[in-house]
């Protein structure tokens, strides 16, 4: 089974949380930790890297937090995974493994092909797609609950 690191999954959840719960205001990391159960040590590192890579914007001040840097339909899950992979150190260990001729010429190329296929799917999946899924699952969003339309 192809597996993503906890950091990658936490980063995806954090960006989704910001998109789904923002209600137009910056989302504080403490709120993300509370809602998603993401350990703060993972969260802060991921959020800062996502800011540096232009996926999030950090807002300073007492009501500060994080916002999406672009519309949620313009941020792909694949982008988030790539950002996290840059900060992880364990990725190189698997690539540097010495194996048999079969492993190097058959198994590892297959593994890389599968990873490429997964990344194509993640690149095609946007944060907006995940927000739609969350909505369809009936997950309440403060953003949706606080919208008040007058005609």
N, C-alpha and C positions, 0 to 999 in steps of 0.2 A: 504494500500500500504506500502510495506517495504521501508523505507527511510534511506539513509545514511546521515551523517552529512555533512555540507558544508566543514568542515576540511578534511574529507575523500575524497570527490570529488575533492577538491583543490589539495590534495596530489597526487591523481591519475593523474590529469592534469599536475602537476608540473613534475612528473617523466616521463610522456609521452612527455612533452615539451623537457626535457633534452635529451631523446632518439631520438626524431624526428628532433630537430633543432641543435644538438651539432656540427655537421660537424667536429668531431674529437677534438674539443676544449671544455674546461669547459664552462658551461652555467652560466651566472651571474643571480642572483635572480631578479635584476632589469629588465632584458630581459624577464624573465618568467612573471613578473608582467605586463609588457607592453603588451606582446602577449596575455596572458590569462585573464588579469584583476583580478588577485588574489590579495586580500589585503596583503600588505607586512607583517602585524602582524601575519596573519595565515601562510603565506608562510615560513617565517624564522623559526618559531617553528617546522613546519612539516619537513622542509629540515634538520634541525639539528637532529631531532629524526630519520629520515631516514638514516642519516650518522651514528648515534650511533648504529643503528640496522644492519648496513652493506649492505644497499641497494644502498646507494650513497657514493661517496667519495668527501670530500671537498678539494678544491685546493686553497691554499693561494696565495696571491700576486696580483699585479695590473691586471693581466689577469686571475685571479682565478675565481672560481665559483664551479659548481658541475658537477660531472660525474657519470655515472652508475658504480656501484661497480662490476657488473657482466654483461655478455652479456644480451641484452634485451630479448632474448628468455628464459632466466633463471630467470627472475623476474616476479612473478605473481601479478595480481591485488589484490588477496587475501592477499598476504604478506603486501602490502601497507596499506590495510584496517586494518589489525591487528595492525600495528605500530601506526596508528592514534588512534585506539580505546584505546591503552594504555595511550595516553596523554589526552584523553577526560575524563571528570569527570561526565558527565551526564549519562553514560551507566548504572551505578549502581542504579540510581534513579528508572528506570523501573523495574529492577530485584528485588528491595527491596519493591516494592509496595505490600501492603496487599490487597487481594481480596477475593471474595467469594470462596466457595468450587469448584464451576464450573469453575471459573476463574483460580484457582490454579491447578486444576487437568485436565482441558480440554483445555481452551483457551491458557494459557501460554505454556504448552507443544507443542501445535500446532505452536505457534509463534516461539518457539525455533527450531522446526523441519524445518520450512520454512527458518529461518535464516541459519541453517546448510546447506540446499540445495543451497541457494544463495552463500554461501562461497565455496561450492564445485565447482560451476560454475566459481566463481572468481579465485579460485586456478588453474583452467584449462585454464584461459585466461591470456596470457602473454602480456608484454609491446610490444613485437614484433607483436603480433596479432593486438593490437591497432594501431601500426604504419602502418601495412598493411591496416587497415580500413581507416586511415587518407589518405594514398596514393590513395586508391580506390575512396575516396570522392573528390580527386583532390586538397587537401590542399598542397600548395607548401611548400617544406622543403628546407631550406638553405643547408642542408646536401646534398640533391639530386641535387640541382641546381649547387653546387660547385664541384661536382664530375667530373673529367676530365679524360677520359680514352684514352690512346694512345696504339695502337696496332702496 
